[in-house]
């Protein structure tokens, strides 16, 4: 199965690449899937756009910072290459970013999280936030290669998270970063292998177990018990919980 690069991967390499056929294909698929009135705010970009028409986007706000303005020019060029018109006008908010980088990151994350709470099922418009987000399925797609800033290439696994819509039953595929934004750390930092749930522990939880002399967890690698482990769980110390009890017929 062919898989286009993720939002995380494409946005982070955009400043180092010219707009090529692969990037345009990614842009048409990703931007085309966003409904009218949908919001797009790439992680770490400092900009936010709203889809105001079938072939039209509007710039909603942008940090008054050279990096954000540079990223905006890159994204603008991509939108135009994909056949979209981008409106920039008096309605755009230009925000002075906080002096503390940590505060800036937190504010941007909170804005993106607020947008995620408004996402809806593409089939029935049921709010995604109201679904059973803890019952997701992680699906491996393929292993691709990316070019690093030093010119070397490295393999990267591409995955997606599948959730079921409680409104119409549609299986909705999501980028892992988007699922994380919607569901939060607790649900994201777990995976399901052979009928067991593996949940990551916080530093405080690991300390409490260590103080109690309890070490029943497992450190996850790229595979576990013959199954692939999603990359965000690699190197994680996790506790194992049985998801269901087997029943035997008499």
N, C-alpha and C positions, 0 to 999 in steps of 0.2 A: 504494500500500500504506500503510495507517495504521500509525503507530508511536507507542507511548507514550513519554513522556520517559525518559531514561536515569536510572540510579541516581544518577550524579554530579549531574545537573541537578535532580532532584526533591529530594534531601536538602538541597542547598544553598539551595533556594528555600523549603523547608518552613517555616522560621521566619518568613518574610515573608508567607505565604499561609494562609488558612483552608482547612480540609479540604473540598474540593469534589468534584464528581463525577469530574473528571479525575484527581485524586489518589487517590480510592478505586479507580478503574479500574486505575490503575498499581499500587496496593498489592495488589489481588487477583491481578493477573497475575504480578507479581514474587514476592510472598510465596508464592503458590500453587505456583509452579514449584520452590520449594526443597523437597527431600525431607525426610521425618522424620529427625531427628538432624542435619540440616543446620545450619550456622552462618551467621548474618547479622551482619556488623559494618560498618555504613556508614562510608565513608572520612571521617575527621575528626570522627566523632561522640563517640568516647570510650566507646562502649557496645558490648556484644556479646550477641546473643540466640541461643538454640538452639530449633529447632522440635521440640517434644516430643510432638506429636500432630497429627492431621489439621487440627484447628482450635485448636491450643494452642501458645504460645511461652513460653519461660522466659528471664528476664533472668539472664545468666551473670556479667557483671562490668560495672562502671561506674567511670569516674574520679570521684574525690571533688572535683568542680569544678562551679561553677554552670552553665557552658555545657553540660557533658555531662548534667547533671541536667535542664536545660531541653530539650535535644534528646531525652532519654529520654521526657519528658512528651509531646512532639510525636509521637514514634514510637509511644508507647503509645496515644495517641488515634487514630492512623491504624490501628493493628492492630484496635482495638475497632470502628472504623467499617467495617472490612473483614470483621467477623464472627469475629475471633479472641479468645481468652482469653489474657491475659498473666499469668504467674505471677511474683511477686516475693516472695522469702522468704529464709530463712537461708542458702540455697546461693549467694546472690549475693556476689561479691567486690567490695568497694569499695576501689579502688586510689588511692593518693596519686600524682598525676602528677609526673614529674621536674621539677625547677626549670627546667632548660634546655628551651626549646620544641623545639629541634632533636632532643634526646634523646627527648622525648615523641613526636614524629612518627616517629622511627626505631623506637621500641618498638611503636607502634601498627601501623606498616607490617609489622614482623616477625611480629606476631600474625596479621595478616590474610593474610600470605603463607603462614604455616603452615597456616591454614585452607584456603587455595586448593589446597595440595598434596593435600588430602583429597577434593577434588571428584571426582565420578564421572559417567560417562555416564548420562543419565536412562533409557536403554533397556536397557543391559547391565551397568551399574555398573563398567565398565572405568575405571581411574584416568585422569583427563584429563591429568595431568602426564606420563603415559607415551606420549602421542600425539606425532605429528610436528608439533610446534607451529610449526616454522619454515616449514611449508607452508600457512599460513593464507590465506584469501581475504578481502579487505576489501570489504564491500558497502555502497554508499550506499543509504539508505532514503528520506529526504526532508529538506527544509529546513523547519524550524519556527520559531516566534518565541517568545522568552522576555521576560518583563518584568523590567527592571533595578530596583535599589533606588530609583532616582530617578524611577521611573514610565515611563521610555522603554522602547521595545521594540526588540529587535535580532534579526536572523535567526541561526539556528544550524543547522549540518548534523548530521543524525543518521546514524550509521553502525553497523555491527555487523561482528564478526569471525567467520568461519566456519572451523571445524576439523573434520577427519574423525576419527571414532572408530576406532582400530585394532582394537577388539574386535568391533564389529558393522557398521562402515561408515556409521553414522548421521552426517549432517552436523549439527553442533552450533553453533547461533548463540550468540555471546557478546557482552556489552557490551564495548566496547574497554577500559574500565578494568579489567574482570575478566580479560580476556585479558592485559593488561599485568601484572597482579598474578601471574598464573599463569606467564607465559613470561619475564618480565624485560625489561630495557631493550634488550638486543641484538636480540631477535626483534621486539619491539614497534616499535622505531624503524627500520623498513624498510617498503617497499611494493613492489608488483610492477606494472609498466606495460609492456604490449606486449612481453612476453617478456624484460624486463630487471628486475633487482632493484636498487632504490635504497636504499642503506644510509647512515644518518646516521653522522657521525664525531664522536668525542669532541674536546674542545679540544686534548688532547695529540696526537691523530692529525692534526688540522688543522695544528698547529704543525709537526709533522715534515714534512708534505707541503710546507708553505710554505717551510721551511728548505731543502728539497731542490729547490725551484723547480718543483714539480709542482702544477698546478692543473687537473686533469681532471674535477673534480666539477661539480655543478650545484646551484643554489639552487631549490628547489621552491616553486611557488605553488599557487593553488587548483586549477589544471589544468596538465597537462604532456603534450605531444604529443597533444592532443585528448582526454585522459582525466582524470577527476576524481582529485584527490589527497586522501587522508584528512586531516582537519584537524590531527592531531598531527604531520604531516610538513610543514605549511606553514612556509615560511621556513627550512627545514633545508638545510644544505649536505651533499649526499649524493654518494656515488660510485656509478657505474653499472656493473653486472656482467651479462653475458649469461647467461641461465638455461639455454639449450639451443642446440645447433647444428642448423641446418636441414639436412635430407638431401634429395638429389635422386635421383629414380629414373633409372637408366640406360636 
